[in-house]
Amino acid sequence: MEKDQNIKEEKNNINPENPENQNLEDNKKTEEEEKSLTPEEKIAELEDKITRTFAEMENQRRRHEKEKDEAFEYGGFSFARESLNLIDNLERAKESLKNDESLKNSESLKKTLEHLEIINKDILSIFKKNNIEPINSINKKLDPNFHQAMMEIEDNQKEPGTIIQEIQKGFTMKDRLLRPALVGVSKKNEKKETNNANDKKDEENKEKKRVKIGGK
């Protein structure tokens, strides 16, 4: 039994598929290849390795610099987005006061709205100093990068897709979108368009009949 086991072990050691034997063979091949290289080729190979190493180090340095810059520039991004609630709450408060029947046309309402407007302007001024800007929407074409359409409103005076109502103001921070503007966009009145087309056809037919009668 011992002899059989020893024979098996010897076979395993000799077996070329054994991982250890494979590694030894690979190392031998590498050593042979290195020995076969001329000094000039070895120098060229080393120079190539050094160039690749420096290139990878430079790429890592640039990535770290970019991450550091973004962390500095956009570190307050989440805080800025949460701060937009201040503007929203002020707008809601103003609308609520305007719709209060007991306060309509009163001097106290007028003064309160003036104070709220001053606070609103101060907040926007602070936002601007920190590169937070409102998105201009009214009368602009819908841009999916900055606007989110919430409804369509029939309006034959405007080109389809023109923003004619702003439900919630959007903001950007430098070149990043803090939140999109929620808007309503124009669309053509299909019934009116159909009626206009039919009226035009009727006018054309009448004109043709007049021409025929006149020709007779």
C-alpha positions in Angstrom: 0.0 0.0 0.0 2.8 2.4 0.9 4.6 1.7 -2.3 1.4 2.4 -4.3 0.8 5.6 -2.5 4.4 6.7 -3.2 4.0 5.9 -6.9 0.9 8.0 -7.0 2.6 10.9 -5.4 5.5 10.6 -7.8 3.1 10.6 -10.7 1.3 13.7 -9.4 4.7 15.5 -9.1 5.6 14.5 -12.6 2.1 15.3 -14.0 2.4 18.4 -16.2 -1.2 19.4 -15.3 -0.1 19.9 -11.6 -0.5 23.7 -10.9 2.9 23.7 -9.1 4.6 22.1 -12.0 2.8 24.5 -14.4 4.1 27.5 -12.4 7.6 26.1 -12.5 7.5 25.7 -16.2 6.1 29.2 -16.7 8.9 30.7 -14.6 11.5 28.7 -16.6 10.0 30.0 -19.8 10.2 33.6 -18.5 13.8 33.1 -17.4 14.7 31.6 -20.8 13.0 34.5 -22.6 14.8 37.1 -20.5 18.1 35.3 -21.1 17.4 35.4 -24.9 16.8 39.2 -24.9 19.7 41.4 -25.9 20.7 44.2 -23.6 19.1 46.8 -25.9 15.8 44.8 -25.8 15.9 44.6 -22.1 16.4 48.3 -21.8 13.5 49.0 -24.2 11.3 46.6 -22.2 12.2 48.4 -18.9 11.5 51.8 -20.5 8.1 50.6 -21.6 7.2 49.3 -18.1 8.4 52.6 -16.5 6.4 54.6 -19.1 3.2 52.6 -18.4 3.8 52.9 -14.6 4.1 56.7 -14.8 1.1 57.0 -17.1 -1.0 55.0 -14.6 0.3 57.2 -11.7 -0.7 60.4 -13.7 -4.2 59.0 -14.4 -4.6 58.3 -10.7 -3.4 61.8 -9.8 -5.9 63.4 -12.2 -8.8 61.3 -10.9 -7.9 62.3 -7.3 -7.7 66.0 -8.3 -11.1 65.8 -10.0 -12.7 64.1 -7.0 -11.2 66.7 -4.7 -12.4 69.6 -6.9 -15.9 68.1 -7.1 -16.1 67.6 -3.4 -15.1 71.2 -2.8 -17.5 72.6 -5.4 -20.5 70.4 -4.8 -20.0 69.5 -1.2 -23.1 71.4 -0.2 -25.2 70.0 -3.0 -27.6 68.1 -0.8 -27.9 71.0 1.6 -28.6 73.4 -1.3 -31.4 71.1 -2.6 -33.0 70.9 0.8 -32.8 74.7 1.2 -35.1 75.1 -1.8 -38.0 74.2 0.6 -37.6 77.7 2.1 -38.6 79.2 -1.3 -41.5 76.8 -1.7 -42.8 77.4 1.8 -42.7 81.2 1.2 -44.6 80.9 -2.0 -47.2 78.7 -0.4 -47.6 81.2 2.5 -48.0 84.1 0.1 -50.7 82.2 -1.9 -52.5 81.2 1.3 -52.6 84.8 2.5 -53.8 86.1 -0.9 -56.7 83.6 -0.9 -57.8 84.4 2.7 -61.1 86.2 2.3 -60.8 87.8 5.7 -57.5 89.5 4.7 -58.3 90.6 1.1 -57.6 94.2 0.4 -56.4 94.8 3.9 -53.4 96.9 4.9 -52.0 94.1 7.1 -52.1 91.7 4.1 -50.2 94.2 2.0 -47.5 94.7 4.6 -47.1 91.0 5.3 -46.7 90.3 1.5 -44.1 93.0 1.3 -42.1 91.5 4.1 -42.4 88.0 2.6 -41.1 89.4 -0.7 -38.1 91.0 1.0 -37.3 87.6 2.7 -37.7 85.8 -0.7 -35.3 88.3 -2.4 -32.7 87.9 0.4 -32.8 84.1 0.1 -32.4 84.3 -3.7 -29.5 86.7 -3.2 -27.8 84.2 -0.8 -28.4 81.4 -3.3 -26.9 83.5 -6.1 -23.7 84.1 -4.1 -23.4 80.3 -3.8 -23.9 79.7 -7.5 -27.5 78.6 -7.1 -29.6 80.1 -9.9 -33.4 79.8 -10.8 -34.2 78.3 -14.2 -36.0 80.7 -16.5 -39.0 78.8 -17.9 -41.9 81.0 -19.0 -42.1 81.4 -22.9 -39.2 79.0 -23.3 -39.3 75.8 -25.3 -39.5 72.7 -23.1 -36.1 71.4 -22.3 -36.1 67.9 -20.7 -32.7 68.7 -19.1 -34.2 71.5 -17.0 -38.0 71.2 -17.2 -40.6 68.5 -16.4 -43.9 68.9 -18.1 -46.8 68.3 -15.7 -49.7 69.3 -18.0 -50.7 70.5 -21.5 -52.7 73.7 -21.9 -54.6 74.6 -25.1 -53.2 77.8 -26.5 -53.3 78.6 -30.2 -51.2 81.7 -29.8 -48.1 79.8 -28.8 -46.0 77.2 -30.5 -46.7 73.7 -29.2 -44.3 72.8 -26.4 -43.9 76.4 -25.2 -43.9 76.8 -21.4 -46.8 79.0 -20.4 -47.2 78.0 -16.7 -44.7 77.4 -14.0 -46.0 75.2 -11.2 -42.7 74.9 -9.2 -39.5 76.8 -9.9 -36.4 74.9 -10.8 -32.8 75.6 -9.8 -29.3 74.8 -10.9 -26.0 74.8 -9.0 -23.2 75.8 -11.3 -23.6 73.3 -14.2 -25.6 70.8 -12.2 -29.4 70.5 -11.9 -30.6 70.9 -8.4 -34.2 70.1 -9.4 -36.2 70.6 -12.6 -38.9 73.2 -13.0 -42.4 71.8 -13.0 -44.3 73.4 -15.9 -47.3 73.4 -18.1 -46.8 73.5 -21.9 -49.0 74.7 -24.7 -50.7 72.6 -27.3 -53.0 73.4 -30.2 -56.8 73.3 -29.8 -57.5 70.3 -32.2 -61.2 71.1 -32.5 -60.5 74.7 -33.3 -57.9 73.6 -35.8 -60.3 71.2 -37.5 -63.1 73.9 -37.6 -60.6 76.4 -39.1 -59.6 73.8 -41.8 -63.3 73.1 -42.6 -64.0 76.8 -42.8 -61.1 77.3 -45.2 -62.3 74.4 -47.4 -65.8 75.9 -47.5 -64.4 79.3 -48.5 -62.4 77.7 -51.2 -65.4 75.8 -52.5 -67.5 79.0 -52.5 -64.8 80.8 -54.4 -64.7 78.0 -57.0 -68.4 78.3 -57.5 -68.2 82.1 -57.9 -65.5 81.6 -60.6 -67.6 79.0 -62.4 -70.7 81.3 -62.3 -68.7 84.2 -63.5 -67.2 82.2 -66.4 -70.7 81.3 -67.6 
